[in-house]
Amino acid sequence: MKRLGILLSGRGSNYEAIADSVDAGRINAEIAVVISNNPMAKGLQRASERGHRAICIPSKAMEREAYDRLVVAELRAARVDLICLAGFMRLLSAYFVNEYPQRILNIHPSLLPSFPGLEAQLQALEHGVKHTGCTVHFVDEWLDAGPIIVQSTVPVLDSDSVGTLSARILEQEHHIYTEAIGLVLSENFRIEGRRVLRIK
Ligand code: GRF
């Protein structure tokens, strides 16, 4: 059985969606560890309530690579095969990324490469796009930048606020994270340049 490591900093709804998919057999893997850099993260509390190994490694005042070495040590100890960033609000160092080549995924609430970084839903509203969405991509050391695995589009309605738009995007996030994890675990893909292509 493949082993997932989840990294989060906050609410943890994507973690919960992944955990639900694991429990329902939609993802053929187990959650080996959930790690948060934020001691107050609701997702960390939910992870321990759900019986997952939930660890806080506070990142405050820590240098990036020194911090990442602590996290990688825990992921190694938990014998993790695939790492899912689920609202983990930190850039990973080159050290971290090189320890797990093509084995770190992230979810972002826009159609990348549009609107990377913080408040992607607000950025989309303010730009006036008519469609936005969400993206699961491989992680490299740059912000929201690695090869794209799955995307889903969401229309922007005239009546939308950041809240309503974010909620509709979040619903899609929960679906595509499961789909992307399934594809990566199946190994039925190859990467050509930036393109992630299905081979079955
Ligand atoms: C999501 O919108 C995700 O796309 C972004 O951070 C948010 C995390 O939400 N990377 P949650 O903690 O999974 O509920």
Boltz pocket constraint, residues with backbone or C-beta under 6 A from the ligand:
constraints:
  - pocket:
      binder: B
      contacts: [[A, 8], [A, 10], [A, 11], [A, 12], [A, 13], [A, 14], [A, 15], [A, 43], [A, 86], [A, 87], [A, 88], [A, 107], [A, 108], [A, 109], [A, 170], [A, 173]]
      max_distance: 6.0
